[in-house]
Amino acid sequence: MFNRSFCTLALCLWSALALADYAAAPKKPIDLTGFWVLNSAVSDDPEALLFEKQSKEWERFERMRRREEESRPANIPPPIDVDAPPAGEGSRRRGPRPWQKQQQENLLRMLGVSPTLEIKQVDSGRFDVISAVDSRRVQAGSHTQVSMPEGQLADSWVGWDGEWFVIERRVRRGPRALEQFRLTKTGQLEYLMKWSGDSELAGIKVRRLYDRRTGPVPASNPDHGPLP
């Protein structure tokens, strides 16, 4: 009985600590607010990173297909794989199919590809994060549930980890997205996007640097609708 109670208490303490990973406020004042413009000269190219990963996946798929063909008896026809990636000169001339183009656009959206970032501090610990792909309102120190871009329900943790402002989304036995924001010593906004877990983007890490815009700030994109 004692061991069971001790394990239950330990589990509760571990859960409490897990939910308190990110602080509601930084140890010293940090102001991320502003309209930020991508400095492409010193930033990673998300499309190139995605292309590199997909090329490796395609090569792996081709190796597996060749091994299956070599091990198949000569009198058995190959299976028809309607989901296989297009191959051959004809397919390259035709270009991507509509569903493939839409899938690629969705993956780039998941990588947060945006030439601008606007961050507004609404009140103590609450921020609006507005980009070319979405608009979000997040609360530092919070733990909530949100929808991932592909529809899964994810646990979301938001808050400060040292000098980094973190937005983490994690699906149990699924994808994990980790976004981090911080000010550099040169006054730029550094943005990291990492995907891991069970996701087509797993293993991709994108680092981008944004310069603060000093002139008039354009109106936010109304296509995103109201902030959640």
N, CA, C and O of each residue as an XYZ file, in Angstrom:
912
protein
N       0.840     -1.207      0.000
C       0.000      0.000      0.000
C       0.878      1.261      0.000
O       0.616      2.228     -0.716
N       1.937      1.212      0.838
C       2.841      2.368      0.903
C       3.507      2.607     -0.446
O       3.605      3.743     -0.911
N       3.970      1.507     -1.076
C       4.630      1.639     -2.372
C       3.689      2.209     -3.422
O       4.089      3.038     -4.240
N       2.423      1.757     -3.395
C       1.446      2.254     -4.364
C       1.191      3.741     -4.159
O       1.132      4.499     -5.127
N       1.038      4.168     -2.896
C       0.803      5.589     -2.611
C       2.015      6.426     -3.006
O       1.880      7.529     -3.536
N       3.211      5.877     -2.737
C       4.430      6.603     -3.090
C       4.535      6.779     -4.599
O       4.896      7.856     -5.074
N       4.219      5.722     -5.360
C       4.273      5.799     -6.829
C       3.256      6.800     -7.360
O       3.541      7.553     -8.291
N       2.053      6.802     -6.754
C       1.026      7.754     -7.185
C       1.467      9.186     -6.932
O       1.287     10.063     -7.777
N       2.057      9.417     -5.740
C       2.548     10.755     -5.404
C       3.667     11.174     -6.350
O       3.708     12.315     -6.809
N       4.584     10.233     -6.641
C       5.691     10.539     -7.544
C       5.178     10.880     -8.932
O       5.684     11.793     -9.585
N       4.157     10.133     -9.383
C       3.586     10.398    -10.708
C       2.931     11.773    -10.744
O       3.054     12.489    -11.737
N       2.236     12.150     -9.675
C       1.591     13.464     -9.615
C       2.629     14.571     -9.634
O       2.459     15.587    -10.308
N       3.723     14.362     -8.875
C       4.777     15.364     -8.854
C       5.434     15.484    -10.215
O       5.732     16.590    -10.666
N       5.666     14.347    -10.879
C       6.272     14.378    -12.214
C       5.366     15.108    -13.197
O       5.848     15.885    -14.021
N       4.040     14.862    -13.117
C       3.096     15.536    -14.018
C       3.101     17.028    -13.771
O       3.058     17.822    -14.711
N       3.154     17.415    -12.489
C       3.168     18.848    -12.168
C       4.420     19.510    -12.705
O       4.368     20.617    -13.240
N       5.559     18.822    -12.559
C       6.794     19.392    -13.076
C       6.774     19.468    -14.588
O       7.296     20.417    -15.174
N       6.161     18.450    -15.235
C       6.101     18.433    -16.700
C       5.308     19.614    -17.215
O       5.626     20.170    -18.266
N       4.257     20.008    -16.465
C       3.430     21.121    -16.900
C       4.074     22.467    -16.559
O       3.601     23.513    -17.001
N       5.139     22.438    -15.783
C       5.773     23.687    -15.367
C       7.137     23.861    -16.025
O       7.991     24.586    -15.515
N       7.336     23.200    -17.147
C       8.622     23.275    -17.825
C       8.953     24.699    -18.239
O      10.109     25.114    -18.149
N       7.960     25.453    -18.690
C       8.180     26.792    -19.215
C       7.583     27.833    -18.270
O       6.460     27.688    -17.788
N       8.358     28.879    -18.019
C       7.958     29.888    -17.045
C       6.964     30.880    -17.644
O       6.900     31.062    -18.860
N       6.197     31.514    -16.771
C       5.223     32.509    -17.214
C       5.883     33.839    -17.561
O       5.279     34.676    -18.232
N       7.124     34.037    -17.105
C       7.842     35.289    -17.379
C       9.340     35.000    -17.397
O       9.805     34.102    -16.696
N      10.100     35.754    -18.194
C      11.559     35.572    -18.192
C      12.173     36.103    -16.901
O      11.556     36.903    -16.196
N      13.389     35.657    -16.594
C      14.051     36.106    -15.366
C      14.398     37.588    -15.416
O      14.427     38.266    -14.389
N      14.662     38.084    -16.634
C      14.888     39.515    -16.806
C      14.039     39.988    -17.984
O      13.747     39.191    -18.876
N      13.633     41.259    -18.018
C      12.727     41.737    -19.056
C      13.269     41.484    -20.474
O      14.419     41.799    -20.780
N      12.416     40.914    -21.321
C      12.737     40.684    -22.727
C      11.546     41.143    -23.553
O      10.417     40.727    -23.296
N      11.782     41.987    -24.532
C      10.701     42.534    -25.358
C      10.824     42.002    -26.787
O      11.698     42.420    -27.547
N       9.938     41.080    -27.132
C       9.930     40.493    -28.477
C       8.989     41.233    -29.422
O       8.941     40.919    -30.611
N       8.248     42.200    -28.919
C       7.236     42.861    -29.734
C       7.871     43.612    -30.905
O       8.978     44.141    -30.800
N       7.156     43.645    -31.999
C       7.631     44.357    -33.174
C       7.188     43.672    -34.449
O       6.643     42.569    -34.429
N       7.433     44.349    -35.555
C       7.181     43.781    -36.883
C       8.543     43.393    -37.454
O       9.410     44.243    -37.659
N       8.714     42.096    -37.706
C      10.012     41.541    -38.072
C      10.013     41.069    -39.517
O       9.063     40.435    -39.975
N      11.102     41.388    -40.240
C      11.234     41.040    -41.665
C      12.394     40.061    -41.828
O      13.484     40.273    -41.296
N      12.140     38.991    -42.569
C      13.135     37.929    -42.740
C      14.413     38.445    -43.384
O      14.368     39.168    -44.379
N      15.549     38.072    -42.813
C      16.855     38.319    -43.412
C      17.275     37.009    -44.078
O      17.897     36.154    -43.447
N      16.933     36.863    -45.348
C      17.151     35.595    -46.049
C      18.624     35.267    -46.246
O      18.978     34.102    -46.430
N      19.490     36.280    -46.209
C      20.919     36.057    -46.437
C      21.551     35.224    -45.328
O      22.534     34.522    -45.565
N      20.999     35.294    -44.121
C      21.594     34.574    -42.989
C      20.623     33.533    -42.412
O      20.813     33.061    -41.291
N      19.585     33.177    -43.178
C      18.572     32.246    -42.703
C      18.583     30.959    -43.517
O      18.993     30.950    -44.678
N      18.131     29.874    -42.900
C      17.978     28.611    -43.615
C      16.863     28.734    -44.649
O      15.953     29.551    -44.512
N      16.953     27.907    -45.680
C      15.929     27.842    -46.710
C      15.053     26.617    -46.428
O      15.474     25.495    -46.707
N      13.840     26.803    -45.879
C      12.988     25.662    -45.524
C      12.643     24.781    -46.730
O      12.572     23.558    -46.609
N      12.428     25.409    -47.889
C      12.077     24.626    -49.072
C      13.231     23.712    -49.481
O      13.003     22.573    -49.889
N      14.474     24.204    -49.374
C      15.638     23.380    -49.713
C      15.785     22.235    -48.720
O      16.100     21.113    -49.117
N      15.562     22.500    -47.433
C      15.653     21.446    -46.421
C      14.581     20.390    -46.635
O      14.839     19.195    -46.489
N      13.375     20.833    -46.983
C      12.291     19.894    -47.241
C      12.587     19.064    -48.479
O      12.357     17.855    -48.480
N      13.092     19.694    -49.530
C      13.437     18.969    -50.765
C      14.512     17.921    -50.485
O      14.438     16.803    -50.995
N      15.505     18.279    -49.680
C      16.587     17.336    -49.346
C      16.035     16.125    -48.600
O      16.410     14.990    -48.892
N      15.147     16.366    -47.638
C      14.569     15.255    -46.874
C      13.712     14.370    -47.768
O      13.785     13.144    -47.683
N      12.892     14.990    -48.632
C      12.027     14.207    -49.508
C      12.840     13.420    -50.531
O      12.460     12.310    -50.902
N      13.954     13.983    -50.989
C      14.818     13.268    -51.924
C      15.401     12.018    -51.271
O      15.479     10.963    -51.900
N      15.807     12.137    -50.020
C      16.339     10.979    -49.304
C      15.261      9.919    -49.107
O      15.530      8.724    -49.228
N      14.035     10.361    -48.802
C      12.930      9.422    -48.645
C      12.628      8.718    -49.962
O      12.343      7.520    -49.981
N      12.692      9.467    -51.067
C      12.440      8.884    -52.376
C      13.515      7.860    -52.722
O      13.204      6.806    -53.276
N      14.761      8.152    -52.407
C      15.848      7.197    -52.657
C      15.653      5.931    -51.829
O      15.888      4.824    -52.311
N      15.228      6.100    -50.590
C      14.965      4.933    -49.730
C      13.818      4.099    -50.295
O      13.885      2.870    -50.303
N      12.772      4.765    -50.765
C      11.641      4.067    -51.370
C      12.081      3.289    -52.609
O      11.653      2.153    -52.815
N      12.929      3.892    -53.425
C      13.411      3.234    -54.640
C      14.253      2.003    -54.310
O      14.139      0.977    -54.980
N      15.101      2.100    -53.280
C      15.902      0.947    -52.878
C      15.019     -0.207    -52.415
O      15.260     -1.363    -52.763
N      13.991      0.118    -51.626
C      13.071     -0.916    -51.166
C      12.334     -1.540    -52.332
O      12.145     -2.756    -52.362
N      11.908     -0.724    -53.304
C      11.175     -1.249    -54.461
C      12.050     -2.185    -55.290
O      11.596     -3.228    -55.759
N      13.336     -1.786    -55.467
C      14.239     -2.631    -56.247
C      14.500     -3.964    -55.546
O      14.578     -5.007    -56.196
N      14.635     -3.926    -54.217
C      14.847     -5.173    -53.481
C      13.638     -6.095    -53.609
O      13.789     -7.308    -53.748
N      12.437     -5.515    -53.562
C      11.226     -6.322    -53.711
C      11.140     -6.931    -55.106
O      10.747     -8.086    -55.266
N      11.512     -6.142    -56.116
C      11.470     -6.660    -57.484
C      12.478     -7.788    -57.681
O      12.192     -8.770    -58.366
N      13.658     -7.646    -57.078
C      14.682     -8.674    -57.228
C      14.298     -9.972    -56.529
O      14.702    -11.051    -56.963
N      13.520     -9.879    -55.446
C      13.121    -11.072    -54.704
C      11.804    -11.671    -55.186
O      11.413    -12.739    -54.714
N      11.104    -11.006    -56.121
C       9.801    -11.491    -56.596
C      10.005    -12.562    -57.670
O      10.824    -12.383    -58.571
N       9.263    -13.680    -57.582
C       9.336    -14.702    -58.639
C       8.989    -14.108    -59.990
O       8.171    -13.193    -60.084
N       9.617    -14.631    -61.040
C       9.459    -14.054    -62.382
C       8.047    -14.150    -62.915
O       7.660    -13.338    -63.755
N       7.257    -15.117    -62.457
C       5.906    -15.321    -63.009
C       4.828    -14.522    -62.278
O       3.646    -14.654    -62.594
N       5.225    -13.683    -61.291
C       4.242    -12.889    -60.538
C       4.392    -11.417    -60.924
O       5.475    -10.848    -60.784
N       3.294    -10.784    -61.417
C       3.385     -9.368    -61.822
C       3.568     -8.475    -60.607
O       3.142     -8.837    -59.510
N       4.200     -7.302    -60.780
C       4.387     -6.378    -59.650
C       3.067     -5.793    -59.196
O       2.157     -5.626    -60.009
N       2.937     -5.475    -57.901
C       1.699     -4.853    -57.396
C       1.546     -3.434    -57.916
O       2.527     -2.766    -58.240
N       0.311     -2.989    -57.991
C       0.024     -1.611    -58.397
C      -0.026     -0.747    -57.147
O      -0.859     -0.957    -56.266
N       0.865      0.217    -57.079
C       0.939      1.107    -55.912
C       0.472      2.494    -56.329
O       1.236      3.280    -56.890
N      -0.804      2.784    -56.043
C      -1.369      4.070    -56.478
C      -0.824      5.229    -55.671
O      -0.915      6.381    -56.095
N      -0.252      4.932    -54.499
C       0.264      6.005    -53.653
C       1.746      6.258    -53.847
O       2.318      7.123    -53.184
N       2.374      5.519    -54.741
C       3.812      5.686    -54.936
C       4.105      7.038    -55.564
O       3.293      7.540    -56.341
N       5.242      7.637    -55.247
C       5.612      8.918    -55.853
C       5.784      8.764    -57.352
O       6.187      7.688    -57.795
N       5.504      9.770    -58.151
C       5.667      9.663    -59.592
C       7.127      9.486    -59.960
O       8.007     10.048    -59.306
N       7.393      8.711    -60.999
C       8.769      8.465    -61.432
C       8.858      8.564    -62.938
O       7.854      8.433    -63.638
N      10.059      8.796    -63.437
C      10.279      8.811    -64.882
C      10.165     10.194    -65.477
O       9.636     11.124    -64.868
N      10.693     10.299    -66.721
C      10.705     11.590    -67.402
C       9.301     12.111    -67.648
O       9.051     13.312    -67.546
N       8.373     11.197    -67.977
C       7.002     11.633    -68.251
C       6.374     12.310    -67.055
O       5.704     13.335    -67.182
N       6.602     11.711    -65.862
C       6.039     12.287    -64.649
C       6.649     13.646    -64.352
O       5.950     14.565    -63.924
N       7.984     13.779    -64.584
C       8.625     15.064    -64.313
C       8.112     16.137    -65.267
O       7.985     17.302    -64.890
N       7.814     15.732    -66.524
C       7.296     16.717    -67.478
C       5.894     17.171    -67.091
O       5.528     18.334    -67.263
N       5.107     16.211    -66.557
C       3.736     16.561    -66.183
C       3.708     17.475    -64.958
O       2.783     18.270    -64.791
N       4.721     17.360    -64.107
C       4.750     18.161    -62.895
C       3.916     17.515    -61.806
O       3.296     16.477    -62.039
N       3.888     18.114    -60.608
C       3.146     17.541    -59.488
C       1.643     17.566    -59.734
O       1.115     18.493    -60.349
N       0.969     16.538    -59.245
C      -0.495     16.499    -59.319
C      -1.072     17.480    -58.312
O      -0.365     17.889    -57.391
N      -2.355     17.878    -58.459
C      -2.951     18.876    -57.553
C      -2.835     18.479    -56.079
O      -2.527     19.324    -55.239
N      -3.079     17.198    -55.755
C      -3.018     16.787    -54.356
C      -1.588     16.850    -53.830
O      -1.363     17.129    -52.652
N      -0.614     16.587    -54.721
C       0.786     16.674    -54.305
C       1.191     18.131    -54.056
O       1.924     18.429    -53.112
N       0.709     19.024    -54.907
C       1.006     20.445    -54.731
C       0.399     20.967    -53.438
O       1.032     21.730    -52.708
N      -0.834     20.550    -53.159
C      -1.494     20.976    -51.928
C      -0.774     20.418    -50.697
O      -0.619     21.108    -49.689
N      -0.339     19.165    -50.794
C       0.399     18.564    -49.684
C       1.707     19.306    -49.424
O       2.089     19.527    -48.275
N       2.396     19.693    -50.517
C       3.658     20.420    -50.371
C       3.424     21.782    -49.730
O       4.201     22.205    -48.875
N       2.371     22.464    -50.131
C       2.044     23.763    -49.547
C       1.735     23.629    -48.059
O       2.102     24.492    -47.262
N       1.055     22.536    -47.689
C       0.723     22.318    -46.286
C       1.980     22.059    -45.457
O       2.082     22.526    -44.323
N       2.941     21.313    -46.022
C       4.188     21.054    -45.314
C       4.968     22.346    -45.089
O       5.537     22.550    -44.016
N       4.997     23.215    -46.091
C       5.685     24.501    -45.935
C       4.969     25.369    -44.904
O       5.608     26.118    -44.165
N       3.658     25.265    -44.857
C       2.887     26.000    -43.845
C       3.240     25.486    -42.444
O       3.354     26.265    -41.498
N       3.411     24.166    -42.325
C       3.775     23.574    -41.035
C       5.174     23.995    -40.601
O       5.474     24.028    -39.408
N       6.034     24.319    -41.575
C       7.376     24.797    -41.250
C       7.389     26.287    -40.926
O       8.439     26.848    -40.609
N       6.227     26.926    -41.005
C       6.126     28.334    -40.653
C       6.826     29.252    -41.630
O       7.352     30.295    -41.240
N       6.837     28.869    -42.912
C       7.532     29.681    -43.909
C       6.814     31.017    -44.066
O       5.680     31.071    -44.543
N       7.483     32.090    -43.660
C       6.860     33.409    -43.700
C       7.935     34.479    -43.834
O       8.943     34.422    -43.130
N       7.745     35.459    -44.725
C       8.726     36.541    -44.862
C       8.652     37.555    -43.732
O       9.548     38.387    -43.589
N       7.591     37.496    -42.924
C       7.438     38.445    -41.822
C       6.922     37.730    -40.578
O       6.299     36.671    -40.663
N       7.191     38.325    -39.438
C       6.624     37.892    -38.162
C       6.244     39.150    -37.387
O       7.043     40.079    -37.265
N       5.047     39.172    -36.877
C       4.620     40.285    -36.030
C       4.277     39.732    -34.653
O       3.470     38.811    -34.532
N       4.883     40.288    -33.628
C       4.639     39.837    -32.264
C       4.114     41.019    -31.460
O       4.737     42.080    -31.412
N       2.962     40.821    -30.830
C       2.359     41.860    -29.995
C       2.156     41.295    -28.595
O       1.641     40.188    -28.440
N       2.552     42.041    -27.588
C       2.276     41.639    -26.220
C       0.977     42.301    -25.800
O       0.915     43.516    -25.618
N      -0.072     41.476    -25.645
C      -1.404     41.989    -25.334
C      -1.448     42.475    -23.885
O      -1.877     43.596    -23.612
N      -1.009     41.634    -22.975
C      -0.893     42.009    -21.572
C       0.189     41.134    -20.961
O       0.957     40.507    -21.690
N       0.264     41.082    -19.654
C       1.337     40.345    -18.997
C       1.317     38.871    -19.394
O       0.439     38.117    -18.973
N       2.290     38.469    -20.205
C       2.430     37.056    -20.552
C       1.601     36.594    -21.718
O       1.718     35.435    -22.117
N       0.756     37.454    -22.294
C      -0.072     37.025    -23.429
C       0.416     37.703    -24.699
O       0.625     38.915    -24.736
N       0.595     36.887    -25.751
C       1.181     37.388    -26.993
C       0.318     37.010    -28.197
O      -0.292     35.942    -28.238
N       0.286     37.915    -29.171
C      -0.217     37.604    -30.508
C       0.991     37.345    -31.396
O       1.915     38.156    -31.451
N       0.980     36.207    -32.093
C       2.052     35.864    -33.030
C       1.408     35.743    -34.411
O       0.619     34.832    -34.663
N       1.757     36.679    -35.305
C       1.101     36.777    -36.609
C       2.146     36.610    -37.709
O       3.151     37.320    -37.738
N       1.896     35.666    -38.609
C       2.792     35.440    -39.742
C       1.968     35.390    -41.017
O       0.763     35.643    -41.002
N       2.628     35.061    -42.121
C       1.916     34.956    -43.393
C       1.063     33.698    -43.467
O       0.245     33.568    -44.378
N       1.235     32.762    -42.527
C       0.511     31.493    -42.601
C      -0.515     31.318    -41.494
O      -1.452     30.536    -41.655
N      -0.369     32.024    -40.366
C      -1.377     31.886    -39.315
C      -1.280     33.041    -38.318
O      -0.337     33.832    -38.334
N      -2.290     33.105    -37.452
C      -2.328     34.082    -36.367
C      -2.717     33.342    -35.097
O      -3.708     32.613    -35.074
N      -1.933     33.533    -34.039
C      -2.207     32.823    -32.788
C      -2.091     33.769    -31.604
O      -1.305     34.716    -31.617
N      -2.882     33.496    -30.592
C      -2.741     34.186    -29.316
C      -2.347     33.132    -28.283
O      -3.058     32.145    -28.094
N      -1.218     33.343    -27.622
C      -0.703     32.353    -26.682
C      -0.431     33.005    -25.340
O      -0.179     34.207    -25.252
N      -0.486     32.185    -24.293
C      -0.284     32.665    -22.933
C       0.926     31.986    -22.331
O       0.952     30.761    -22.210
N       1.934     32.766    -21.949
C       3.136     32.201    -21.345
C       2.795     31.508    -20.034
O       2.010     32.019    -19.235
N       3.392     30.341    -19.820
C       3.142     29.575    -18.616
C       1.909     28.695    -18.692
O       1.508     28.110    -17.686
N       1.294     28.587    -19.881
C       0.040     27.841    -20.017
C       0.261     26.441    -20.571
O       1.266     26.159    -21.224
N      -0.704     25.573    -20.291
C      -0.773     24.240    -20.878
C      -2.199     24.040    -21.356
O      -3.129     24.014    -20.550
N      -2.378     23.898    -22.671
C      -3.705     23.755    -23.266
C      -3.669     22.631    -24.303
O      -2.642     21.981    -24.499
N      -4.793     22.419    -24.951
C      -4.871     21.489    -26.072
C      -5.256     22.265    -27.329
O      -6.157     23.104    -27.305
N      -4.564     21.972    -28.417
C      -4.779     22.679    -29.680
C      -4.812     21.668    -30.820
O      -4.430     20.510    -30.655
N      -5.274     22.124    -31.972
C      -5.293     21.277    -33.163
C      -4.017     21.483    -33.958
O      -3.584     22.617    -34.164
N      -3.412     20.386    -34.405
C      -2.247     20.457    -35.268
C      -2.707     20.734    -36.700
O      -3.885     20.555    -37.010
N      -1.798     21.167    -37.579
C      -2.183     21.460    -38.968
C      -2.834     20.286    -39.697
O      -3.640     20.490    -40.605
N      -2.484     19.039    -39.300
C      -3.055     17.876    -39.961
C      -4.263     17.321    -39.217
O      -4.761     16.246    -39.550
N      -4.741     18.064    -38.195
C      -5.988     17.696    -37.546
C      -5.867     16.981    -36.219
O      -6.875     16.826    -35.528
N      -4.667     16.530    -35.822
C      -4.537     15.823    -34.553
C      -4.693     16.787    -33.377
O      -4.393     17.976    -33.486
N      -5.167     16.249    -32.253
C      -5.280     17.034    -31.032
C      -3.961     16.923    -30.279
O      -3.488     15.821    -30.001
N      -3.371     18.062    -29.953
C      -2.048     18.078    -29.330
C      -2.076     18.811    -28.006
O      -2.868     19.733    -27.810
N      -1.204     18.393    -27.094
C      -0.942     19.166    -25.886
C       0.003     20.297    -26.259
O       0.956     20.095    -27.011
N      -0.260     21.478    -25.736
C       0.555     22.648    -26.057
C       1.067     23.283    -24.775
O       0.305     23.564    -23.849
N       2.388     23.504    -24.745
C       3.023     24.212    -23.644
C       3.624     25.501    -24.183
O       4.264     25.504    -25.235
N       3.418     26.592    -23.463
C       3.925     27.899    -23.896
C       4.602     28.565    -22.710
O       4.100     28.510    -21.588
N       5.738     29.192    -22.960
C       6.382     29.932    -21.885
C       7.848     30.186    -22.158
O       8.324     30.022    -23.281
N       8.552     30.587    -21.122
C       9.944     30.988    -21.235
C      10.872     29.894    -20.739
O      10.651     29.305    -19.681
N      11.903     29.632    -21.508
C      12.978     28.723    -21.123
C      14.278     29.524    -21.222
O      14.929     29.552    -22.266
N      14.639     30.172    -20.117
C      15.775     31.087    -20.158
C      15.447     32.290    -21.027
O      14.462     32.986    -20.779
N      16.270     32.540    -22.049
C      16.040     33.677    -22.943
C      15.129     33.327    -24.111
O      14.798     34.192    -24.922
N      14.724     32.070    -24.200
C      13.882     31.613    -25.312
C      12.405     31.645    -24.925
O      12.032     31.204    -23.838
N      11.565     32.172    -25.826
C      10.112     32.042    -25.706
C       9.716     30.829    -26.531
O      10.037     30.756    -27.718
N       9.024     29.876    -25.918
C       8.811     28.564    -26.524
C       7.323     28.285    -26.715
O       6.504     28.554    -25.836
N       6.996     27.738    -27.884
C       5.665     27.193    -28.146
C       5.874     25.743    -28.563
O       6.413     25.467    -29.635
N       5.446     24.824    -27.709
C       5.630     23.398    -27.986
C       4.274     22.720    -28.150
O       3.365     22.922    -27.345
N       4.151     21.917    -29.197
C       2.936     21.133    -29.429
C       3.346     19.672    -29.593
O       4.276     19.351    -30.333
N       2.638     18.798    -28.892
C       3.028     17.399    -28.904
C       1.794     16.496    -28.939
O       0.901     16.619    -28.100
N       1.754     15.598    -29.907
C       0.689     14.602    -30.018
C       1.222     13.293    -29.452
O       2.323     12.868    -29.802
N       0.455     12.657    -28.588
C       0.899     11.381    -28.022
C       1.069     10.349    -29.128
O       0.147     10.092    -29.901
N       2.253      9.766    -29.191
C       2.631      8.813    -30.241
C       2.448      9.436    -31.637
O       2.115      8.744    -32.599
N       2.672     10.738    -31.723
C       2.525     11.433    -33.000
C       3.602     12.492    -33.170
O       4.686     12.375    -32.599
N       3.309     13.529    -33.954
C       4.313     14.579    -34.222
C       4.526     15.509    -33.036
O       3.664     15.661    -32.170
N       5.700     16.122    -33.027
C       6.027     17.143    -32.029
C       6.624     18.335    -32.755
O       7.574     18.187    -33.525
N       6.073     19.513    -32.514
C       6.576     20.755    -33.107
C       7.082     21.653    -31.998
O       6.385     21.889    -31.011
N       8.290     22.150    -32.161
C       8.901     23.016    -31.155
C       9.333     24.314    -31.827
O      10.197     24.308    -32.704
N       8.724     25.435    -31.408
C       9.080     26.760    -31.916
C       9.760     27.544    -30.795
O       9.324     27.508    -29.644
N      10.828     28.248    -31.147
C      11.573     29.031    -30.167
C      11.904     30.405    -30.751
O      12.295     30.533    -31.911
N      11.735     31.426    -29.911
C      12.007     32.804    -30.305
C      12.950     33.422    -29.273
O      12.809     33.181    -28.075
N      13.912     34.220    -29.745
C      14.751     34.977    -28.826
C      15.370     36.173    -29.543
O      15.447     36.208    -30.771
N      15.802     37.136    -28.763
C      16.532     38.288    -29.293
C      18.019     37.971    -29.281
O      18.545     37.473    -28.286
N      18.697     38.259    -30.388
C      20.143     38.062    -30.445
C      20.851     39.301    -29.914
O      20.222     40.331    -29.670
N      22.151     39.194    -29.738
C      22.937     40.331    -29.250
C      22.953     41.482    -30.254
O      23.206     42.631    -29.889
N      22.677     41.158    -31.543
C      22.652     42.199    -32.574
C      21.266     42.823    -32.734
O      21.067     43.676    -33.599
N      20.305     42.401    -31.902
C      18.968     42.986    -31.956
C      18.044     42.328    -32.956
O      16.956     42.842    -33.217
N      18.453     41.196    -33.526
C      17.584     40.468    -34.445
C      16.710     39.490    -33.660
O      16.985     39.166    -32.505
N      15.654     39.034    -34.322
C      14.800     37.995    -33.752
C      15.222     36.665    -34.358
O      15.165     36.482    -35.574
N      15.644     35.738    -33.507
C      16.012     34.406    -33.979
C      14.823     33.474    -33.773
O      14.228     33.436    -32.697
N      14.487     32.721    -34.824
C      13.332     31.824    -34.790
C      13.778     30.423    -35.201
O      14.363     30.234    -36.268
N      13.495     29.447    -34.347
C      13.809     28.051    -34.640
C      12.522     27.256    -34.729
O      11.624     27.419    -33.903
N      12.434     26.392    -35.737
C      11.313     25.467    -35.876
C      11.877     24.061    -36.001
O      12.675     23.788    -36.898
N      11.464     23.159    -35.098
C      11.940     21.780    -35.112
C      10.746     20.836    -35.105
O       9.782     21.033    -34.365
N      10.829     19.797    -35.950
C       9.798     18.751    -35.975
C      10.449     17.422    -35.619
O      11.564     17.124    -36.048
N       9.731     16.627    -34.826
C      10.202     15.301    -34.455
C       8.989     14.399    -34.268
O       7.856     14.805    -34.526
N       9.242     13.154    -33.812
C       8.139     12.218    -33.609
C       7.647     11.629    -34.915
O       8.371     11.590    -35.909
N       6.409     11.173    -34.898
C       5.805     10.533    -36.070
C       5.257     11.607    -36.999
O       4.077     11.952    -36.935
N       6.113     12.127    -37.853
C       5.739     13.202    -38.765
C       6.585     13.120    -40.021
O       7.744     12.708    -39.975
N       6.001     13.515    -41.143
C       6.752     13.557    -42.388
C       7.890     14.563    -42.318
O       8.853     14.473    -43.081
N       7.781     15.526    -41.400
C       8.804     16.557    -41.252
C       9.835     16.221    -40.176
O      10.742     17.015    -39.926
N       9.710     15.067    -39.542
C      10.602     14.704    -38.438
C      12.061     14.816    -38.857
O      12.462     14.328    -39.914
N      12.849     15.473    -38.003
C      14.266     15.639    -38.276
C      14.625     16.974    -38.898
O      15.801     17.331    -38.969
N      13.620     17.717    -39.351
C      13.895     19.022    -39.958
C      13.994     20.085    -38.873
O      13.133     20.182    -37.998
N      15.050     20.875    -38.943
C      15.253     22.003    -38.035
C      15.583     23.225    -38.880
O      16.555     23.219    -39.635
N      14.780     24.264    -38.752
C      14.943     25.476    -39.550
C      15.285     26.641    -38.626
O      14.619     26.872    -37.617
N      16.335     27.365    -38.992
C      16.741     28.553    -38.229
C      16.635     29.775    -39.132
O      17.192     29.805    -40.229
N      15.903     30.794    -38.646
C      15.752     32.024    -39.408
C      15.986     33.239    -38.524
O      15.698     33.230    -37.327
N      16.515     34.279    -39.145
C      16.769     35.530    -38.442
C      15.942     36.641    -39.091
O      15.884     36.764    -40.314
N      15.309     37.443    -38.240
C      14.454     38.537    -38.700
C      14.994     39.866    -38.187
O      15.470     39.962    -37.055
N      14.914     40.895    -39.038
C      15.299     42.249    -38.666
C      14.049     43.036    -38.271
O      12.985     42.869    -38.867
N      14.189     43.884    -37.271
C      13.048     44.689    -36.839
C      12.768     45.783    -37.868
O      13.680     46.500    -38.279
N      11.531     45.909    -38.275
C      11.144     46.962    -39.214
C      10.947     48.260    -38.451
O      10.222     48.307    -37.457
N      11.590     49.295    -38.918
C      11.527     50.576    -38.210
C      10.514     51.545    -38.822
O      10.097     52.497    -38.162
N      10.114     51.315    -40.075
C       9.159     52.208    -40.725
C       7.727     51.857    -40.384
O       7.486     51.117    -39.430
N       6.749     52.383    -41.159
C       5.333     52.083    -40.923
C       5.068     50.582    -41.028
O       5.604     49.906    -41.906
N       4.249     50.082    -40.138
C       3.925     48.658    -40.116
C       2.649     48.429    -40.912
O       1.644     49.087    -40.646
N       2.654     47.503    -41.896
C       1.437     47.234    -42.674
C       0.373     46.572    -41.811
O       0.674     45.961    -40.786
N      -0.868     46.703    -42.241
C      -1.975     46.094    -41.512
C      -1.846     44.587    -41.552
O      -1.371     44.025    -42.538
N      -2.275     43.919    -40.466
C      -2.225     42.461    -40.416
C      -3.128     41.876    -41.476
O      -4.135     42.481    -41.844
N      -2.771     40.691    -41.974
C      -3.532     40.011    -43.012
C      -4.901     39.596    -42.476
O      -4.964     38.789    -41.549
N      -6.004     40.123    -43.028
C      -7.327     39.793    -42.496
C      -7.781     38.399    -42.881
O      -8.768     37.909    -42.333
N      -7.082     37.731    -43.819
C      -7.522     36.411    -44.274
C      -7.433     35.376    -43.169
O      -8.079     34.333    -43.267
N      -6.658     35.622    -42.121
C      -6.485     34.623    -41.080
C      -7.678     34.568    -40.153
O      -7.832     33.592    -39.418
N      -8.522     35.573    -40.159
C      -9.670     35.591    -39.273
C      -9.251     36.015    -37.876
O      -8.101     36.400    -37.661
N     -10.196     35.946    -36.906
C      -9.900     36.392    -35.539
C      -8.907     35.468    -34.854
O      -8.840     34.276    -35.152
N      -8.149     36.025    -33.946
C      -7.219     35.212    -33.171
C      -7.986     34.334    -32.207
O      -9.013     34.745    -31.668
N      -7.480     33.097    -31.981
C      -8.176     32.196    -31.063
C      -8.051     32.664    -29.617
O      -8.579     32.019    -28.711
